[in-house]
Amino acid sequence: MTQTTELIVLHTTKFGENSLVVHTLSRDYGRRSFLVRGAGKRQMAMFLPLNILEADVVENPKSSLMTARNISVAYPLSGIRDNLFKNSMTMFMSEVLYRIVREGCSEEGLYEWCEKSILLLDAITSDFSNFHIRFLMELAVNLGFSPQSHDLMPFVGVHYTIVEKFMTLPFAESMLIPLSGAVRNEIAEEILRYIEHHTESSVNVNSLKVLRELFA
């Protein structure tokens, strides 16, 4: 059975000489990994973090690992790929999703929200330094935690007032909240701890270090 679907790239794992296991999020399959055969060096740019792909998915009754083929990029995302800061944000966002959303999980509406977030980051041209904080807050909602201000207080401490603004202000206004790089990174770490608490897992996002350096 073959089905055409869109896949958001979260992570890749080399498999043999010329194949990849691509860990993805999709509307039809939720969090799922697919085998891509014949993925040479020229094709690797197709599998950058949070790329949105269109692919034919082939289900194999003899294996739980399905195959993706006839892959193409659904959106060029030139606004992200031509910007070092946005590229670093997609590394962070994809790693968070890869570590938090478990294989086989199919959270209703999660794919649609992720796609919307990616296209929004691609489109905005300025004032996006707070984007990853807003992303984490909205992720918690889309995972079903629906945090209230008092739920976050034990995790965010002295940054409670700032975090409350991210919860209540419209998107555009939340991007204009003045924050130093140090405070922005502390808040990101605190929200990650909140998410870790609810998922009962250790996220340990390595790419946050890159954002810490870029947005210092």
Secondary structure as the mmCIF struct_conf table of DSSP 4:
data_model
#
loop_
_struct_conf.conf_type_id
_struct_conf.id
_struct_conf.beg_label_comp_id
_struct_conf.beg_label_asym_id
_struct_conf.beg_label_seq_id
_struct_conf.end_label_comp_id
_struct_conf.end_label_asym_id
_struct_conf.end_label_seq_id
STRN STRN1 THR A 2 PHE A 15
TURN_TY1_P TURN_TY1_P1 GLY A 16 ASN A 18
STRN STRN2 SER A 19 SER A 26
TURN_TY1_P TURN_TY1_P2 ARG A 27 TYR A 29
STRN STRN3 GLY A 30 VAL A 36
BEND BEND1 ARG A 37 GLY A 38
HELX_RH_3T_P HELX_RH_3T_P1 LYS A 41 PHE A 47
TURN_TY1_P TURN_TY1_P3 PRO A 49 LEU A 50
STRN STRN4 ILE A 52 VAL A 58
TURN_TY1_P TURN_TY1_P4 PRO A 61 LYS A 62
BEND BEND2 SER A 64 LEU A 65
STRN STRN5 MET A 66 VAL A 73
BEND BEND3 ALA A 74 ALA A 74
HELX_RH_AL_P HELX_RH_AL_P1 SER A 78 ARG A 81
TURN_TY1_P TURN_TY1_P5 ASP A 82 ASP A 82
HELX_RH_AL_P HELX_RH_AL_P2 LEU A 84 ILE A 100
BEND BEND4 VAL A 101 VAL A 101
HELX_LH_PP_P HELX_LH_PP_P1 ARG A 102 ARG A 102
TURN_TY1_P TURN_TY1_P6 GLU A 103 GLY A 104
TURN_TY1_P TURN_TY1_P7 GLU A 108 GLY A 109
HELX_RH_AL_P HELX_RH_AL_P3 LEU A 110 ALA A 123
BEND BEND5 SER A 126 SER A 126
TURN_TY1_P TURN_TY1_P8 SER A 129 ASN A 130
HELX_RH_AL_P HELX_RH_AL_P4 PHE A 131 ASN A 142
TURN_TY1_P TURN_TY1_P9 LEU A 143 GLY A 144
HELX_RH_AL_P HELX_RH_AL_P5 SER A 149 VAL A 156
HELX_RH_3T_P HELX_RH_3T_P2 GLY A 157 HIS A 159
HELX_RH_AL_P HELX_RH_AL_P6 TYR A 160 THR A 168
BEND BEND6 LEU A 169 LEU A 169
HELX_RH_AL_P HELX_RH_AL_P7 PHE A 171 SER A 174
TURN_TY1_P TURN_TY1_P10 MET A 175 LEU A 176
HELX_RH_AL_P HELX_RH_AL_P8 GLY A 181 THR A 199
TURN_TY1_P TURN_TY1_P11 GLU A 200 GLU A 200
BEND BEND7 SER A 201 SER A 201
TURN_TY1_P TURN_TY1_P12 ASN A 206 SER A 207
HELX_RH_AL_P HELX_RH_AL_P9 LEU A 208 LEU A 214
TURN_TY1_P TURN_TY1_P13 PHE A 215 PHE A 215
#
